[in-house]
């Protein structure tokens, strides 16, 4: 069982991925956490590190190369990142999930996690981060991050909480692979 979980910042991909990994006893690899860890190691904010990545393609390319290697080398895995579905596009038998939520909802979630600035500041920072990422994805891979056509499931995390999403995804996954 290989699953990718993707979505924009604050959509709930990490939370849902952790719940799925625990339920199905799968290894979880999160490229977003890797990106955040590298930014922290360099003493940079996500926005600063993202700006650096815009100028230095080797950062994204190395992380994305790692994603492809991970998804190809593991049989029981959840790969969580913005581009996870794209990195697994040509890998057979991978369930690709996109979690979405409206921008204001996502910004409120980010604020609860970061606890550092005002809504307006985080809104602007999130918009800039998403523009930066979208530009890099288009420039590096010709990927339009707003095109959700590669995903098997698109689910709105503003409509359901993380446990309801887990239940919905369990039904979908179990119908494909059978219950554990």
N, C-alpha and C positions, 0 to 999 in steps of 0.2 A: 504494500500500500504506500503510494507516494502521493503527497498532496502539496499543492502550493497555495499560499494565502497571501493575497496582495491587497493594497488599498492605500489611499492617501493618508498623510499624517493625522492621527487622532480618530481614525475610522474604527479602530478596535482590532486590527489584525494581530497584534501581539497577544492580546487577551484571548481571542478566539483560538489562536494557534496553540497557546499553552493549554487551554482546556481540551482541545482535540488531541494534543500530544499525550496528555495525562490519561484521557479516556481510552485511547487506542494503544497506549504504551509505545509511542513512536519517538524517535529522536527528533529534536527541534533545532533547526539552524535558522537564526535570525540575522539577515544581512544588515538590517537597520541597527541592531544592537552592536554589530561589528563596526559600522560607520560611526555610531555615537562613541564607542570605546576609543577608536582611533582619534576622533576629534578631541576627546578629553585628554588622551595621552599627549597630544600636541598642544594642549592648553588653549583650545579654540572652541568657540560656540559652534553649534550646528550650521548656523548661517555663514560664519567665517570659513568653516571647513568646506561647506558647499561651494562658496565662492572660489576657494582654492581648487576644488575639484573641477570647476568650470574651466580653469586655466591649465589644469594638469590632468589630462584624460587618463593617465596611468592609474589614478586612484580608483575611479569607477571601473575601469577595465579589469583591474586586478580583483576587485570584489565580485564582479560579474563572472569572471572566469572561474573563480572559486565556486560560485553558485552552480554553474554548469557541471563542474566536476562532482560536486556534492550530490546533485540530483541524479547524475548518471551512475554513481557508485554506491548508492544506498537503496535497499528495497523497502525499508520501513522508515519513512522520513516525512517530516513536514518542513518545507522550506518557506520561510516568511520573509518577503521583501516586496518593495514596490514592483520590481521587474521579475519576480520569481516565475510567474506564469509564462512570461516571454522567454526566460532562460530555459524553461522546460517544454517549450512549444513543440519541439520535434521528438520529445521523449515519449515512448508509448506508455499507455496506462497510467497517466498522471492526471489526477483530478485537480483542475485549476479553479480557485475560488477568488472572487473579488468582493471585498467588504467596502461598502460605501456609506457615507453620511453627509448631510449638508455642512457647508463650511462653518457656519456659526456653532453648530453642535461640536464639530471637530475641534474648533478653537477652544471652546469651553473645556473639553476633555484634556487638551494639551495644557491649558492653564492649571487644571487640577493636578496634573502630573509634574509640571515644571514649577509652579507656585512662585513665579518670579516677577511677572510684569502685568500690566493692565490688559484687558480684553483687546482694546484698540491696537496696542503695541504687538500683541501676539497675533492678531488678525493680519497686520501688515507683514510681520515676520513670516507667517505661514504662507501668505500669498507669494512673497518673494522667494521663499524656499521652493514652493511648488513650481514657480516659473523657472527657477534655476534648474531644478531636476528635469522638468519637461524639455527644456532646451538641450540639456546634456543627452537625454534619451534619444531625442530626434537627431542630434548631431552625431552621436556615437553609433547608433543602431538603426536609425530611421524608424523609431518606435513612437507612435502617437499614444501617449499614456491615457488619453481620454477615450480611445477605441477599446471597448470592452468585448469585442467580438471573439477573442480567443478564449474567454472564460466559460467554463461549464456552468458555474453558478455565480450569480451576482445577487448579493443580499444587503439590505439596508439596515445598518445597526442603529439607526434612529427609531426604527419601527419596533425592533425586538431587542431585549437585553441579551447579554452574552450567553446566558443559560438557555434562553429560547433559541438563539442562533445555534448553539451546540446541538439542541434537540433536532432542529431542522436539518442541520448538516449530517447528524447521525443517521437520520432516515435516508438521506441521499446516499451517503457512503455505504450503509448496510445494504441498500438495494443493489449496489454495484459489486460489493465484495462479500456480502453475507456478514452477519453479526459475528463478533469475536467470540 
